[in-house]
Amino acid sequence: MSKVIIWHNPRCSKSRATLSLIEQHGLDPEIVDYLKTPPSADEIKSVLKMLRMKPRDLMRKGEQVYKDLDLENDKLSDDQLVAAMAENPILIERPVVIFGARAKLGRPPEDVLDLFTGL
């Protein structure tokens, strides 16, 4: 069986709720505190494919760094946006749960349960 991975921020209530929900279903996820151990640009690109999202869809647009870096500029490429997330992981929406070749954003937390249907 594939390992469950959660990009987690322990200070975020949605992230804590998602982690609790996963554990309540008998799973023991690998917890990645992505603010301390940021994903690489390649990892972010891979997860974006799994999520079927564009980089801006996974960005926290309310963060000051989003404004400071002018990331709303529509002339920025996807690679530039991904690089900004890799360099400033606070920009990554959380939590992201990865299971095998699939991923879900835990907003709301119950959305991640689709990953484990049939286990």
C-alpha positions in Angstrom: 0.0 0.0 0.0 1.2 3.5 -0.8 2.3 5.9 2.0 0.1 8.7 2.9 1.9 12.1 3.1 0.5 15.3 4.4 2.1 18.7 3.8 1.1 20.0 7.2 1.2 23.3 9.2 0.5 22.5 12.9 -0.7 26.1 13.4 -3.5 25.7 10.9 -6.8 24.4 12.1 -7.7 22.9 8.7 -4.4 21.1 8.6 -4.9 19.8 12.1 -8.4 18.7 11.3 -7.3 16.9 8.2 -4.5 15.1 10.0 -6.9 14.0 12.7 -9.4 12.7 10.1 -6.7 10.7 8.4 -5.6 9.2 11.7 -9.2 8.4 12.7 -9.4 6.3 9.5 -6.5 4.1 10.8 -3.8 5.6 8.6 -0.4 6.7 9.9 0.7 9.5 7.5 4.1 10.8 7.0 3.9 14.4 8.3 5.9 16.9 6.4 6.0 20.3 8.1 6.4 22.0 4.8 7.3 25.4 6.3 10.4 23.8 7.9 11.1 21.3 5.1 9.8 23.0 1.9 9.0 20.9 -1.1 11.2 21.5 -4.2 9.9 23.1 -7.3 9.7 19.6 -8.9 7.7 18.2 -6.0 5.3 21.1 -6.2 4.9 20.6 -10.0 4.3 16.9 -9.4 1.6 17.6 -6.8 0.0 20.3 -9.0 -0.4 17.6 -11.7 -2.0 15.2 -9.2 -4.3 17.9 -8.0 -5.1 19.0 -11.6 -4.4 22.6 -10.5 -2.5 25.6 -11.9 0.0 27.1 -9.5 -2.2 30.1 -8.5 -4.9 27.6 -7.5 -2.6 26.3 -4.8 -1.3 29.7 -3.6 -2.4 31.6 -0.5 -3.1 34.9 -2.1 -3.7 36.7 1.2 -0.1 36.3 2.3 1.9 39.5 2.4 4.7 37.8 0.4 2.2 37.2 -2.4 1.7 41.0 -2.6 5.4 41.8 -2.0 6.5 39.6 -4.9 3.7 40.9 -7.2 2.5 37.3 -7.8 -0.9 38.5 -9.1 1.0 39.7 -12.2 -0.6 37.6 -15.0 2.7 37.9 -17.0 4.4 35.5 -14.6 4.9 31.9 -15.9 3.8 28.8 -14.1 7.5 28.1 -13.5 8.0 31.5 -11.9 5.0 30.9 -9.6 6.2 27.4 -8.6 9.6 28.8 -7.9 8.0 31.5 -5.6 6.2 28.7 -3.7 9.4 26.7 -3.4 11.3 29.7 -2.1 8.4 30.9 0.1 6.5 27.8 1.3 4.0 30.0 3.3 2.4 30.6 -0.1 1.4 27.0 -0.5 -2.3 26.3 0.5 -2.6 23.6 3.1 -3.0 20.9 3.8 -2.0 18.8 0.8 -2.5 15.0 1.2 -0.7 12.7 -1.2 -1.5 9.0 -1.6 0.2 7.1 -4.4 -0.3 9.0 -7.6 -3.2 11.1 -6.3 -3.4 14.2 -4.1 -6.1 16.3 -2.5 -6.3 19.6 -0.8 -7.8 19.3 2.6 -10.2 22.3 2.2 -12.6 21.1 3.6 -10.7 18.3 5.5 -13.3 15.7 4.4 -12.2 16.2 0.7 -9.2 14.0 1.4 -11.3 10.9 2.2 -11.8 10.4 -1.5 -8.2 9.3 -1.7 -8.8 6.3 0.6 -12.1 5.0 -0.8 -12.0 1.3 -1.1 -9.2 0.7 1.4 
